[in-house]
Amino acid sequence: MKLLVLNCHEAWIHQLGVLRAELDIVVGLPGRYTRGWDQRMRPLPEGARTVTLDDVRFGGVQYDCVINHNITDLLDTKFLDAPKLLVLHDMLEGRMAQQDADFDAREMRAVLNTYLASVGGHAIAISRSKAKSWGVTHVVVHNSADPEAYLPYVGDLACGLRVANHVSSKRVFLAWDFHEAALAGLPLRIVGHNPDLAGVDAADDWDHLKRMLASHRFLVHTADPRFEDGYNMAVLEAMAAGMPILTHRHPTTIVEHGVTGFVAESPLEMRTYAERLLADEALAHELGANGRRHIERHFSPDRFRVELGKAIQEARKKWSRRRGRTIAR
């Protein structure tokens, strides 16, 4: 199987390695903070190479499926006569708020539905709430994390960890006021691409992030339910690595209070739980081990491989039906 995917969400794209497919990743796209593949986020997945849109346009390669991450991607790959899969990583409300959009959400849903139908495309979302937000698909392919890919959890550093990019422009989305009110003055390291925040850097590479997940006491996640899920890839990674999660009340959190971490009702309560974890390394190990088992059961790479494989096949069927062709299995 030969796939084309536009470069965005390196952590998500890296998961495609489990498909054992030939993978062309389009780089050099406008509007990103880096023109190429960001090795600090992830290494290239197995079987992958980077290409440009011009390489694709003039290369004459026939792809089994083209994986897009947004409407711009769909338009950029319009010239390709191939099955199209759209992966919805964001809530529509969040995308509109971040872009200060003046269009109506219902209009956007209608436009996207019409376009997908016109090209025989298929859409999936990475969570139920994101599928519901866009209203163009009921199909969810959850992200995955492999506990075997991470170092054994030690947690000997009495310091929390927060993985977040572009904090200044996403304060509302990340419920950052709650985060600051709860954790101000406590030992906490923020990791991510935030060039305007003094003393905050992205991890050098994935191995560096893994070492931080192994050494820090807990991971923090906060998010505004209007715009973001109660978990993200960083939460899955931390749980896979055996870290407990400190979060707040959110309708889509995957944290079980007192079992895989703590779910706070208020900033003061979150601070109390943070202080408790900072003082009790054994408790952090107990909660983290439970979280690791949760990831093994519900967010495994095998599940991702099966679910995404079905989605790709469905994209191929829709493309085939639109052209009156029969797809070979």
N, C-alpha and C positions, 0 to 999 in steps of 0.2 A: 504494500500500500504506500502511495506517495502523497504526502500532504503538504499544503502551503498554509502558513500561518503568519499573520502580520505581527510585527514585534510590539508587544505591549504586555504588561503583566508577566515579567520573566518567571516569577515563581509559579504561575499557572502553566505557562508553556513548558516549563521543565518537567511537569507531570506527564507530558506526552511521550516521554521516553519509555513508559511502560507499554506503549502500543507496539514497540519494535517496528516502527514504520520509517521510511525515508522521509525526512522532514526538511523542507526549505523554509527558512525564517526571513521575512522581509525586513530589512533594516534601512536606515536613511530616511525615515518618515519624518515629516515636519511636526512640530508641536510637542516634541519630547525633550526631556532634559539631557538626553544623550542620543547621538546619531546611530550608535551601534548597539550591540548586545551588551548589557550591563553585567559584566562578570562578577561584580560585587554582590549582585542579587542571587545569581545562580550560574553554574557552568552551563555551557550548551548541553542540551539533552543528547542522549545517545542517538546516533544516526542523523544528526542535524548539521546543516551548513547554513551560512547566511548569504542572502542574495538581495538585490535591489529590485524595485518594481520594473525598471528597464530590463534587467536580466530576465525577469518573468515575461515581460511583454514580447521580447524578441527571442526568447530561448526555445520556444516551441514545445515546452514540456506539458504533457497532459497530466493533470492532478486528479486524484480520486476524490479529494475534497479540499475546499478552501475555507479556512477557519478565520472568521472575522470577530472583532471585539466591539465594534460600534458601527453606526451608520456611515461614518466617513470611510471606514474600511470597506464596507459593502460597495460604496461608490468608487473607491480606488481600484477595486477588483472587478468592476463591471465588465471590463473587456475580456475577462476570462470566461470561456464556456465550460463551466465545471460546477459540480455540486457546491452549494454554499451553506455553511453553518455559522450562525451568529451566536456568540456567547455573551450573555448579559451579566456583567460583573457588578453593575451599579443599580441602585433604585432610580427610576425615572425622576422622582421628586428630588433626589440628591443631585442628579445630573443637571436638572433645570436650575436648582438653587446655586450650584457652583458656577454655572455659566451665566447666571442672571438672565435666564431666558424669558422672552416675552410671548412665546407660543403657548397654546393650550395643550395640556397633557392628552386630552382625548384626541386632538388633531394629530399629535405625534404618534399615538398608538395606531390610528387609522392609516397614516402614511406608511408606517413601518409594516403593518399587516399587508397593505397593498403591494409594497415593494417586494416583500418576501414571496408573495403569491406570484408576482410577475416574473421572478427569476427562478421559481421553484425552490426557494430557500427554506431552511429549517432553523428554528431558534431554540436555544436552551438557556437556562439560568443557573447560577451557582448556588442559589438558595430559593426556598419557597417564597419568601417575602419579595425577592427581586423578580421572580416570575409573576407574582401577583401585581406588582407595581407596574410592569410594562403591559401586561394583559395580552401578550401575543403568543404565549406558550404556557403549558402546564408541566413541561418536562424540566426536571431538575437533575443536574449532574454535580454532586457535591465535590468540593476539593478534597484532597487526600494528604496524608502524611504517613511516612513509614518509620515506625519507632526504631527499626534496625539501621536507619540512616543517620541516627544521632548518637552522640557520646553518652555514656552512662551519666545519669544525673548525680551531682555531688552536692550542690547547693550550699557550699561552705562560705560563700560570700554573702554576708548579711546586707543585701541591697536588692531592691526591686528592679525590674527591667520593663521598659515600654518601647515597643517597636512601632514607629509612626513616621510617615513622610509628610512634608508640606504642612506642618502643624499650624503655622500662622494663617494660612489661607483656608484651613479646614477646622478651625476651633469649634464651630457649632457642630459640625458633623461628628467630631471626635468627643463631644461633650467635655471639652477641655476645661471649662470652668469647674465642673465636678471633680475632674482629675486634680486640678491645682488646689482646690479647697480641701480635698481629702489628704493629699500627699505632700504638701508644701513643707519643706524642712526635713523630710525623711530621706534616707539614703535611696536614691533612685537614679538609674541611668536611662537616658533616652537615646535610642539608636534609630537612625534613618536619614534620609536626604532632607536636611533642613539648613540650608546655607545661611539663613538669617538668624539662627539660634546659636549663641556663643557656647562653645564647649560641646556641641552636639554633632556627631559625625555618623555617617553610614558605616556599617561593618565593612572591613577590608574585603571580605569575600564570604562565601557561605560557610566555610570552615570556621572563620572567625565568629560568625553568628552562632554556630553550633557550640563553640567553646563558651560563649556568654550564656547560652541556654543551659549549659551544664553547670555553670558555676554560680549564677545568681539565684536568689532565694525564691522569687515568684515573678510572674508576668502580670502586668496590669492591662486591662482593656476597658475602655469606656466608649460609648457611641450613642448618638441621638437616634432613637428608634424611627424617627420620621425619615432619616436619610441613610442609615447604616444598620447592618445586622449586629446582633449581640456577640458575634465572633467573626474572626477573619483568619487568614492564613497564618498569621503570627500566633494566634491562639492554638490552632491545630498543631503547629510545629512545637510550641512550648509543651503542650500536653503529650505529644509523641515523645518528647525528650524527657518526660517525667517531672515537669514543673507544675506546681499548683497555680491556679489562675485567680486573680483578684479582680472582680468586676462589680458592676452595679445592676440593679434590677432592670431587666430588658426582656421584652416578650420573646425574643429568639435566642437568648443565651443558651449555650450547651453546658454551662457550668452547673453542676449539682451542688447546692450549698452544703458545706461541711463534708463533702465526699470527694470532689475533684478541685475544690477551691472554696472561695467565699463570695457570696452575692450580697452586696451592701444596699441598704435602703436609703442611706444618706451619706454625705461626705464624712461625717463624724464616725459613722459605723465602719466605713471603708478604712479610715485611719486606724481604728481599733484593731481590725483584722490584719492590717499591714504590720502593725507593731507586734501583734501576736506571732505572725509568721517570722518576722525578723528575729524574734527571741526564741523560736522553737524550730530548730532544724529538723528534728525528728518528725514533727507534724507536717512540715513541708514535704518530706520524703513520702509519708503515708498518703497525703492527698495527691501528690504527683504520680505515684504508682497507680492509683485509681484512674487518674486521667489518661495515663498511657494505655490502660486496658480499654477505656472507652474509645479511644482512637482506633485501636486494633479492631474493635467490633463494628464501629460505625463509619469510619473514614479511611478505610484501607485503600492502598493503590489498586488492589484487585477489583474492588468495587468501582473505583474510578474507571479502570480499563474497560470493564464490562458495560457500564452506563454510557461512557463516551463512544465506545464502539457501536452501540445501538443507535446513538444519536447520529453518528456519521452515516450508518447504513440508511437511516430514515432520510437524511439529507439527500443521499444518492437516489433513493426511491422517488422522492418528490421531484427532483431534477429530471429523472427518467420519465416519470409520468407526464411532466409538462411537455416533453419532446416525443412522447410516444415510443420511447425506447425500453429495452429490457436490460436491467443491470445484472451482470454476471456476479454470482456470489463467490 
